[in-house]
Every structure is written in C-alpha cells, then in structure tokens.
Amino acid sequence: MSISSFTFVSPSLYSELSSICLALQLIYPPRRFVHSVGFNCPEFSADPRKFGGQARSMAAVVGEKKNKKVDVFNTEEDLAVSLARYTADLSDKFTKERGSFTVVLSGGSLIQSLRKLVEPPYIDSIEWSKWHVFWVDERVVPKDHADSNYKLAFDGFLRQVPILPGNVYAINDALSAEDAAEDYETCLKHLVHCKVLDAAGNGFPKFDLMLLGMGPDGHVASLFPGHPLVKENEKWVTFIKDSPKPPPERITFTFPVINSSAYIALVVCGADTAEPVHKALRGSDDFDKLPVEMVSPEVELTWFLDKAAATKL
Ligand SMILES: O=C(O)[C@H](O)[C@@H](O)[C@H](O)[C@H](O)COP(=O)(O)O
C-alpha cells in the first residue's frame, strides 16, 4: 500500500459516512466493523482495509520529578490496566482540545501491553475515529511479513477498533529503506502542513503521545547504542541497514521528533532491562549515554515498569 495513493472522500460525504459508521458500530461489535475510507489530508489516504478500568492502585509511584514519572507495577497485567487508562485519558484530552489524537506505536511487546484498550470500558468510550496512528520505527519488510510492526499492531490491536483506514500511516513497503524513510518524512511534513499533526516550536512534528519500548541494550525505536543515528538532528525519519536487533533494515524517527512529543510512555518489562533502567533513572558516569537516556519529551515522560525491570532502582 502506498500512502500517496489518492482516495478522496469529500467532507460532506465523509461526515455522512462517519455517521453511518458510528450507527453501524451500534449494530455490529467493533471487531466486525467495516470502515469507510477516511480522509485526513487530500494528498494522503490509505487503501481501504477491513478493521473490524481500574485505578492505578497497583503501582508504586517510584519517583516524580519535573515532567518525569516512574510507575512500578506488581504484574504486567496491572501495568497493562494502567497503560490503557493513561492512553484513554490522553485520547480524551486531545480529542476534546483539538478533535483528534495523534499516537505513535513501537513494535515489540508494547502492542501486547495495549490489550486492555480493546476491552470495556475503553473499546466503547474512546473516540477511535479521531485517532491518527503512526509508527516510531518499522522494519523494511512487506506489511504481511511476520517481522512487520504494522502487522503486529494490526493483528494485536488495530483490527479490533474502528480507526479509519485513512488515519493509519504505515510505511510504503514497496520502497527501499532510504526511500521509505524519505517517503514517511514527506507524509509527516504534509500532515503538519494540513494541520493533522501539530508542529513543535522547533519545527519538528509534535505527536500527542509516543508509546516507546526499550531493548535490553537501552535502545528505543531503532536507535541503538553507539550508532551514529542517535546523533541525527535534522532528519525527521532516517533508516538503518545494520540493526543489531534483527531484521537489519528499518526506518526510525530521530530523537528531535521523539523528544518533540507532548507525552511519552516508556513501557519496559523484564529483568534483562533492569541495568539500562537503572542507568537511565539513577544516572551513570559513563560518557556515552544510552539511547533511552536521551528521551526527554516536551511535556511529560512516564515510565511504566514491571517489578523485574525495576529491580535495580
Ligand atoms: O521495532 C522494534 O523492534 C521496536 O520498535 C523496538 O524499539 C522495541 O520497542 C524494543 O526493541 C523493545 O522490544 P520488546 O518490548 O519486545 O523488548
């Protein structure tokens, strides 16, 4: 699918389709929900595809510094409950303030941690038609490939919620790594131009929420320790062909884009991440910072940790 494929739905027809969609949602459970083609920016739309609560009582708030919060959960289940509430609250905030919600997904186990969003109450309370979904990184493989972050998100989350196809921005999987990165950056620039995406004061796009995972080596997105890409400060989207985490070819947002986000959730589980978590939260004398230590959003960073990841705090 090319994101430059042109499928225009006029605003009046769009609003009629939206009300038909929402009426259908009352009749059919979202998982069998078939969407209209949405439009968000005339140059960009996706090919039509079929898409068909608990207080944070379990978390120990380990630390709250200026715009940084650390929540440690007894179990991954408790983390998932809290992450769903956090995401739903931000969705409500931005859809009320601006009428849309721009959210960026990672690959890996993050999608599994979002599972509570597709259960009541959120499956019914979130205004899914207002969501715009992006990827902070993506493997340069076909979208139906087992390694695709798009496939991971579609199978685990997106196909169960009524997000409009035109609001899901997957990479053009027919392109090389270089061209896919350039193509995605062009898409983002158009969306800022069309005011679908906010722009930060520094000219980079300002996503409402970035949902990041972290690898055991302290990488985030596809920005790996010691790799020159961590220093990229002009491009919005770049590419890597020697990823130490397979597969080797990926595209990735750069740190200026990641750190222009309004909110970032860093979702980290497992004992093998305890060392980089310790380094990031307790500091270290090492000259070379880990990528995870370079994450500092405009507004707020919240760590969602399970106990295993927090053992060295
Ligand atoms: O494409 C990817 O591989 C991910 O975007 C990557 O950045 C992931 O978030 C981390 O590697 C953590 O992965 P796990 O949560 O599976 O450990």
The ligand as a Gaussian input file, in Angstrom:
#p B3LYP/6-31G(d) Opt

LIG

0 1
 O       10.865000      -2.477000      16.063000
 C       11.230000      -2.745000      17.198000
 O       11.950000      -3.697000      17.488000
 C       10.712000      -1.917000      18.325000
 O       10.145000      -0.738000      17.976000
 C       11.749000      -1.771000      19.373000
 O       12.187000      -0.480000      19.620000
 C       11.144000      -2.320000      20.618000
 O       10.236000      -1.384000      21.174000
 C       12.207000      -2.639000      21.615000
 O       13.163000      -3.462000      20.982000
 C       11.611000      -3.381000      22.812000
 O       11.108000      -4.564000      22.310000
 P       10.446000      -5.598000      23.371000
 O        9.385000      -4.814000      24.058000
 O        9.913000      -6.700000      22.538000
 O       11.560000      -5.989000      24.289000

